């Protein structure tokens, strides 16, 4: 079959293109040469686009010299070249910078000089002006832009709206993650499969933009991967790759990667279309040193069937909606705000204890008493022990408990059990108080009526109580008070009152919609 017949078999070239090409060359011989050349070029382009759209290019075409996976283009693309150059500069530069910086404070004033410098630091990890300017220079040399904004969502509705995509992993999947200003995103998913829940990350990147440095995935040994093409349940041709060795998939942007004693086998699902690159990644787990290949292939193909990559590539993003976001108010229905919460005896006693401890720096707390630190020192729990002569903690606790008619804890237990809030209960006191972390690693405390508790997350309450807030009613009908501190917008609070006490959630680095998403995640009715 010659070139013309071959091309006719796959669709042909429009006559007007051939006519225009013929008009450029008066000689018959040259016209024939040009016609064959155009057909050959068109064939190459056709099959390249078809292969690109089908995701036929595997890991070998995506892994940089530093063994990072390019998430926004094949190795010959401007995007992949720019990313490889940035990584090659960044790693040794950052190591040298940290060696010379020591423990001194970091200068961040330079980030305020332009939105580009601020984005270089916030999204790409530039550590000083020189590294930020190098990033911008690399992007400019390859005619690329950089991302300027990223919004983090922990709720399905907001994430899908901002990214402009339908529920591409089904209605039962859990969706959350980052969405950039142009609709690029990193989705942390939990797929409900027949074999159990499968966490993974799916990223969509557009051509013309330098890949953010914080989202690379390190491949340990690419030769350990088996690869094959697969048409999923949606009729989409994917390239699947699965490690046959126990390796570590470093997913710096994924909240799903946890330490485990089981063997971990990274996988990738690759799908591309002109202008977009979509990459799903995660781990299969095995209790031994190897996975049975047929079973592992079937598990990975089941994951591919659960994902609609064409839906994930939709482009009706609406990130602009979240920039002038207006909180949704709800009737108070007798629910307390933070100002009224500060007046209850339980909080008054805790704040009084903390004031006393702050004034008596270095105060010994008694033999057997514990300052149990959870979450890097964010939560301090005190309980009384045997008195040590010359110390005041036992007397102070008894004095405050008597003054406010409360019972302070005499014992506590450290736990690691699921809580009613989608997170872990890390401690439980014998007076009913308990606390820990929710699934987004935010602190929470449940303070029963009549209890006495000292926690550092109560320190900022007086300031937060002076900040504007709003009542919000979640889908379960629970009315909560939400606010973000004026002096430090990196901290927000959620307050809910039940019949037995108060639930307080501290949200790290919240945007206004994230406080409402936190309310939607909580199962507050289980407090009783």
URLINGI-V527672 format. One record per helix or strand of 2 or more residues. SS is the DSSP state (helix for helix, strand for strand). FROM is the first residue (numbers start at 0). LEN is the number of residues. If there is no record, write none. Layout:
((SS & FROM & LEN) (SS & FROM & LEN))
This chain:
((helix & 2 & 8) (helix & 14 & 9) (helix & 27 & 27) (helix & 58 & 3) (strand & 67 & 2) (helix & 77 & 24) (helix & 108 & 5) (helix & 114 & 10) (helix & 128 & 13) (strand & 149 & 4) (helix & 155 & 8) (strand & 173 & 7) (strand & 184 & 9) (strand & 195 & 11) (helix & 212 & 3) (strand & 216 & 2) (helix & 221 & 3) (strand & 224 & 7) (strand & 236 & 7) (strand & 249 & 2) (strand & 262 & 11) (strand & 275 & 11) (helix & 292 & 14) (helix & 308 & 4) (helix & 318 & 4) (helix & 337 & 4) (helix & 344 & 15) (strand & 369 & 5) (strand & 378 & 5) (helix & 392 & 12) (strand & 406 & 2) (strand & 411 & 7) (strand & 423 & 6) (strand & 433 & 4) (strand & 442 & 6) (strand & 450 & 2) (helix & 455 & 3) (helix & 460 & 5) (strand & 468 & 5) (strand & 478 & 6) (strand & 490 & 7) (strand & 500 & 8) (helix & 511 & 10) (helix & 523 & 4))
